Amino acid sequence: MQKVRAEVHLKRIRQNAQAFKNLTKTKLCAVVKADAYGHGSVEVASALVGVADCFAVALIDEGLSIRTAVCGKDILVLTPPLCKRDAYTGIKNGFILTVSDLKTAKLITSVCREYNLSARVHLKVNTGMNRYGMLAPALGKTCKYLQAQPSVRVEGIYSHLYECNIERAQTQRRLFLRCKRVAERYFQNLTAHLSATYGALLGQDFALDMVRIGLGLYGYLPDGVEKNLPLKKGMTVYAPVAVSRRYTFGGAGYGIPQKKGEKLSILRFGYADGFARTSKNGVCGYENNANNLCMDACIRVGEYKRGDLYPIMTDADETAKVLDTIAYEVLCSISRRAERIYDERE
């Protein structure tokens, strides 16, 4: 086998989801965007159907890919539609679309009118992330507009905590509740959701009607958050040992000569597989990397048995620390060219 091997532990992911449900005692929206953070969105969604109340993706196409796997459960698209095609595809497939401003509301309404369709939407408000979402004055105008549109059903309202800081989270919560009260002047029975993985750890005041769990499903918590919830890592990545040899002359990969006679081993993974090119890339055993990674190979000082599968990522947090990044980026990258193997082991 030439490919990197990513073992995805579905039972662990399901147990992580249940841990959040038990903790928050509210609905759970399983976030499977970015191919379920590199774990495989179709397989993860299928595994979570019995636990998750609904699912969230970033893009319309991601929703299409899991449509069958979720067995009829709701799919929320977090990125607002940017054109008529986005809106039409999302509406036609029954997805819940995000309305982040009046312009988006009018786009969705125009598509409904043109094609005689009915849309379901959640309102996105800006409580400090400054990514998507409306401030309170724009929210009121958008709600007033949508209230007059029978083809658009407003079912929820949400926002996103921008920092793992309790004081700022509380400030955002207060602002969100004010926005919720504005929306409730126009619409009843809205599903309110503010918290992703971090917010879910802050107690019932932040759980509201639903929590959106992404990173936590896969066994990780955001940087700086106390690891007080027993989560299990959802993926382990291995690389095959392709060659074991003794150095005789020249470089080790692109440059950097070694000691003559030193044992070198070639592991079949490189930066094209989603790993950082630098030799200090945080993968397991990176201290023995002889040089920067090649596109498709890593040269190690030491003797490894040809044909063995060597673990190169068991904990994305540890890899991220070395690279001065976050586990999210590591997870989304490292299974890029991998053969994913799904199991139900603990």
C-alpha positions as CSV (number, residue, x, y, z in Angstrom):
1,M,0.0,0.0,0.0
2,Q,1.5,3.3,-1.1
3,K,-1.1,5.6,0.5
4,V,-1.0,7.2,3.9
5,R,-3.5,5.3,6.1
6,A,-6.0,7.3,8.2
7,E,-7.9,5.1,10.7
8,V,-11.1,6.9,11.6
9,H,-12.7,5.6,14.9
10,L,-16.4,6.0,14.4
11,K,-17.4,4.6,17.8
12,R,-15.2,7.2,19.5
13,I,-16.8,10.0,17.5
14,R,-20.3,8.8,18.4
15,Q,-19.3,8.6,22.1
16,N,-17.9,12.2,21.9
17,A,-21.2,13.4,20.5
18,Q,-23.1,11.6,23.2
19,A,-20.9,13.2,25.8
20,F,-21.8,16.7,24.6
21,K,-25.5,15.8,24.6
22,N,-25.3,14.5,28.1
23,L,-23.5,17.6,29.2
24,T,-25.7,20.2,27.5
25,K,-29.1,18.4,27.7
26,T,-30.2,20.1,24.6
27,K,-30.3,19.4,20.8
28,L,-27.0,18.7,19.1
29,C,-26.1,19.9,15.6
30,A,-23.2,17.8,14.3
31,V,-20.8,20.0,12.3
32,V,-19.4,17.9,9.4
33,K,-18.1,20.7,7.2
34,A,-14.7,20.4,5.5
35,D,-15.2,16.7,5.0
36,A,-16.0,16.3,8.7
37,Y,-12.7,18.0,9.6
38,G,-10.8,15.5,7.4
39,H,-12.6,12.4,8.9
40,G,-15.0,11.8,6.0
41,S,-18.3,13.6,6.1
42,V,-20.5,10.8,4.7
43,E,-19.2,8.1,7.0
44,V,-19.3,10.4,10.1
45,A,-22.8,11.7,9.3
46,S,-24.0,8.1,8.9
47,A,-22.4,7.1,12.2
48,L,-24.0,10.1,14.0
49,V,-27.6,9.8,12.7
50,G,-28.7,8.1,15.9
51,V,-27.2,10.8,18.2
52,A,-27.3,14.1,16.3
53,D,-30.6,16.0,15.9
54,C,-29.4,17.8,12.8
55,F,-26.2,18.5,10.8
56,A,-24.3,21.6,9.7
57,V,-22.0,22.2,6.7
58,A,-20.3,25.2,5.4
59,L,-21.2,24.9,1.7
60,I,-24.2,23.8,-0.4
61,D,-22.1,21.1,-2.1
62,E,-21.2,19.7,1.3
63,G,-24.9,19.4,2.1
64,L,-25.5,17.6,-1.2
65,S,-22.7,15.0,-0.3
66,I,-24.3,14.0,3.0
67,R,-28.0,14.4,2.0
68,T,-28.6,10.6,1.8
69,A,-26.4,9.8,4.8
70,V,-28.4,11.9,7.3
71,C,-31.6,9.9,6.7
72,G,-33.9,12.9,6.3
73,K,-32.5,15.0,9.2
74,D,-32.1,18.7,8.8
75,I,-28.9,20.2,7.2
76,L,-28.0,23.8,8.1
77,V,-25.7,25.6,5.6
78,L,-23.6,28.0,7.5
79,T,-22.4,30.1,4.6
80,P,-25.1,32.3,3.2
81,P,-26.0,31.8,-0.5
82,L,-23.9,34.0,-2.7
83,C,-25.8,33.7,-5.9
84,K,-29.1,32.5,-7.4
85,R,-27.7,29.1,-8.1
86,D,-26.6,28.6,-4.4
87,A,-30.0,29.6,-3.2
88,Y,-31.9,27.5,-5.7
89,T,-29.9,24.4,-5.0
90,G,-30.2,24.8,-1.2
91,I,-33.9,25.5,-1.3
92,K,-34.7,22.7,-3.8
93,N,-32.9,20.2,-1.6
94,G,-34.6,21.3,1.6
95,F,-31.6,22.7,3.3
96,I,-31.9,25.3,6.0
97,L,-30.1,28.4,4.6
98,T,-28.4,31.2,6.5
99,V,-29.7,34.8,6.1
100,S,-26.9,37.1,7.1
101,D,-28.3,40.4,5.8
102,L,-31.2,41.9,4.0
103,K,-29.6,41.4,0.6
104,T,-29.5,37.6,1.3
105,A,-33.1,37.6,2.4
106,K,-34.1,39.3,-0.9
107,L,-32.0,36.8,-2.9
108,I,-33.7,33.8,-1.3
109,T,-37.1,35.4,-1.7
110,S,-36.6,36.2,-5.4
111,V,-35.6,32.5,-6.1
112,C,-38.7,31.3,-4.2
113,R,-40.9,33.5,-6.3
114,E,-39.3,32.7,-9.6
115,Y,-39.4,28.9,-9.1
116,N,-42.5,28.7,-6.9
117,L,-40.5,27.3,-4.0
118,S,-40.6,27.5,-0.2
119,A,-37.4,28.2,1.8
120,R,-36.4,27.5,5.4
121,V,-33.9,29.8,7.0
122,H,-32.0,30.7,10.2
123,L,-31.0,34.3,10.9
124,K,-27.3,35.0,11.5
125,V,-26.5,37.9,13.8
126,N,-23.1,39.4,14.5
127,T,-22.2,39.4,18.2
128,G,-18.5,40.1,17.7
129,M,-17.1,37.5,15.2
130,N,-17.5,40.1,12.3
131,R,-17.6,37.4,9.7
132,Y,-21.2,36.9,8.7
133,G,-24.3,38.3,10.4
134,M,-26.4,41.4,11.1
135,L,-26.3,43.9,13.9
136,A,-29.6,44.6,15.7
137,P,-30.8,47.5,13.4
138,A,-30.3,45.5,10.2
139,L,-31.9,42.5,11.9
140,G,-35.1,44.4,12.5
141,K,-35.3,45.5,8.9
142,T,-34.6,42.0,7.6
143,C,-37.2,40.5,9.9
144,K,-39.8,43.0,8.9
145,Y,-39.1,42.2,5.2
146,L,-39.2,38.4,5.7
147,Q,-42.4,38.6,7.8
148,A,-44.1,39.7,4.6
149,Q,-42.7,36.8,2.5
150,P,-44.9,33.7,2.8
151,S,-42.5,31.6,0.8
152,V,-39.7,32.0,3.4
153,R,-40.0,30.3,6.8
154,V,-37.8,31.7,9.5
155,E,-37.1,28.9,11.9
156,G,-34.0,29.9,13.9
157,I,-31.5,32.5,14.9
158,Y,-27.8,32.0,15.7
159,S,-24.4,33.5,16.3
160,H,-20.9,32.4,17.0
161,L,-18.5,33.0,20.0
162,Y,-15.2,34.5,18.7
163,E,-12.9,33.8,21.6
164,C,-12.5,31.3,24.4
165,N,-12.9,33.9,27.1
166,I,-15.7,33.8,29.6
167,E,-16.1,37.6,30.0
168,R,-16.4,38.2,26.3
169,A,-18.6,35.1,25.8
170,Q,-21.0,36.5,28.4
171,T,-21.0,39.9,26.6
172,Q,-21.8,38.1,23.3
173,R,-24.5,36.1,25.0
174,R,-26.2,39.2,26.3
175,L,-26.1,40.8,22.8
176,F,-27.4,37.6,21.2
177,L,-30.4,37.5,23.6
178,R,-31.2,41.1,22.7
179,C,-31.2,40.2,19.0
180,K,-33.3,37.1,19.7
181,R,-35.9,39.3,21.4
182,V,-35.9,41.5,18.3
183,A,-36.5,38.5,16.0
184,E,-39.2,37.2,18.3
185,R,-41.3,40.3,17.7
186,Y,-41.8,38.9,14.1
187,F,-41.4,35.1,14.4
188,Q,-42.4,32.6,17.0
189,N,-40.7,29.3,18.2
190,L,-37.3,30.2,16.9
191,T,-34.5,27.7,17.5
192,A,-31.7,29.8,19.2
193,H,-28.1,28.6,19.0
194,L,-25.0,30.4,20.0
195,S,-22.5,27.8,21.1
196,A,-20.0,25.6,19.3
197,T,-17.6,23.3,21.1
198,Y,-16.3,26.0,23.5
199,G,-19.7,27.4,24.4
200,A,-21.1,24.0,25.0
201,L,-18.7,23.7,28.0
202,L,-20.0,26.9,29.6
203,G,-23.2,25.5,31.1
204,Q,-27.0,25.7,30.4
205,D,-26.9,29.5,30.0
206,F,-25.0,29.0,26.8
207,A,-26.7,25.8,25.6
208,L,-30.0,27.5,24.7
209,D,-32.0,25.4,22.2
210,M,-29.1,23.7,20.4
211,V,-25.3,23.5,20.4
212,R,-23.2,23.1,17.2
213,I,-20.4,20.7,17.9
214,G,-17.6,20.5,15.4
215,L,-14.0,20.0,16.8
216,G,-15.3,18.3,19.9
217,L,-16.8,15.5,17.9
218,Y,-13.4,14.5,16.7
219,G,-11.8,14.4,20.2
220,Y,-10.4,17.9,20.6
221,L,-11.2,21.2,22.4
222,P,-10.1,24.6,21.3
223,D,-6.7,26.0,22.4
224,G,-6.7,27.4,25.9
225,V,-9.8,25.4,27.0
226,E,-9.4,23.2,30.1
227,K,-9.6,19.6,29.0
228,N,-12.3,18.6,31.5
229,L,-14.5,16.6,29.2
230,P,-13.3,13.0,28.5
231,L,-13.1,12.9,24.7
232,K,-11.5,10.3,22.5
233,K,-9.4,11.1,19.4
234,G,-11.3,10.3,16.2
235,M,-8.4,9.6,13.9
236,T,-4.9,8.0,13.8
237,V,-2.7,8.4,10.7
238,Y,0.0,6.0,9.6
239,A,2.6,6.1,6.8
240,P,4.1,3.0,5.1
241,V,7.9,2.5,5.3
242,A,9.0,2.3,1.7
243,V,12.8,1.9,1.9
244,S,15.5,1.3,4.4
245,R,19.1,2.0,3.3
246,R,22.5,3.2,4.3
247,Y,23.7,6.7,3.3
248,T,26.7,6.7,0.9
249,F,26.9,10.0,-0.8
250,G,25.1,13.1,-1.9
251,G,22.1,14.6,-0.1
252,A,19.2,13.3,2.0
253,G,16.3,14.3,-0.2
254,Y,17.0,17.9,-1.4
255,G,20.4,18.6,0.3
256,I,21.9,18.2,3.7
257,P,24.5,15.4,3.6
258,Q,24.5,12.8,6.3
259,K,27.2,10.7,8.0
260,K,28.5,8.0,5.7
261,G,27.1,4.6,6.6
262,E,24.2,6.1,8.6
263,K,20.9,4.3,8.3
264,L,18.1,6.1,6.6
265,S,14.5,5.1,6.1
266,I,12.0,6.5,3.6
267,L,8.4,7.0,4.9
268,R,5.9,7.4,2.1
269,F,4.3,10.7,3.1
270,G,5.1,14.3,2.1
271,Y,3.7,17.8,1.9
272,A,1.3,16.7,-0.9
273,D,-0.4,14.5,1.7
274,G,-1.2,17.6,3.8
275,F,1.8,17.6,6.2
276,A,4.0,20.6,6.8
277,R,7.1,20.6,4.6
278,T,9.5,21.7,7.3
279,S,11.5,19.0,9.0
280,K,10.2,20.2,12.4
281,N,6.6,19.4,11.4
282,G,5.3,17.9,14.6
283,V,4.5,14.4,13.2
284,C,5.4,11.5,15.4
285,G,9.2,11.0,15.4
286,Y,9.8,14.3,13.5
287,E,13.0,14.8,15.6
288,N,14.6,12.2,13.3
289,N,13.6,13.8,10.0
290,A,16.8,14.2,8.0
291,N,15.6,17.1,6.0
292,N,12.5,19.0,4.9
293,L,9.8,16.7,3.5
294,C,9.7,16.0,-0.2
295,M,6.3,16.2,-2.0
296,D,5.7,12.5,-1.5
297,A,8.4,11.2,0.9
298,C,9.9,11.8,4.3
299,I,13.6,10.8,4.9
300,R,14.3,9.7,8.5
301,V,17.6,9.0,10.2
302,G,17.2,5.4,11.7
303,E,16.2,2.0,10.6
304,Y,12.5,1.2,10.1
305,K,11.2,-2.1,8.8
306,R,10.1,-1.9,5.2
307,G,6.4,-2.5,4.8
308,D,5.5,-1.5,8.3
309,L,2.9,1.2,9.0
310,Y,4.4,3.9,11.2
311,P,2.1,6.2,13.2
312,I,2.7,9.8,12.1
313,M,-0.3,11.5,13.8
314,T,-2.0,10.3,16.9
315,D,-2.8,13.7,18.5
316,A,-3.4,16.8,16.3
317,D,-2.9,19.1,19.3
318,E,0.7,17.9,19.7
319,T,1.4,18.4,16.0
320,A,-0.2,21.8,16.1
321,K,1.9,23.0,19.0
322,V,5.1,22.3,17.1
323,L,3.8,24.1,14.1
324,D,2.3,27.1,16.0
325,T,-1.1,26.4,14.6
326,I,-4.4,24.8,15.8
327,A,-5.7,21.2,15.7
328,Y,-8.4,22.3,13.2
329,E,-5.8,23.0,10.5
330,V,-3.9,19.8,11.1
331,L,-7.0,17.6,10.9
332,C,-8.3,19.3,7.8
333,S,-5.0,18.7,6.0
334,I,-3.5,15.4,6.9
335,S,-6.0,13.0,5.3
336,R,-5.8,14.8,1.9
337,R,-4.4,11.8,0.0
338,A,-5.0,9.1,2.6
339,E,-6.9,5.9,2.4
340,R,-9.4,6.1,5.1
341,I,-10.2,3.0,7.1
342,Y,-13.3,3.1,9.3
343,D,-13.7,1.1,12.4
344,E,-15.9,0.7,15.5
345,R,-13.1,0.1,18.0
346,E,-12.7,2.0,21.2
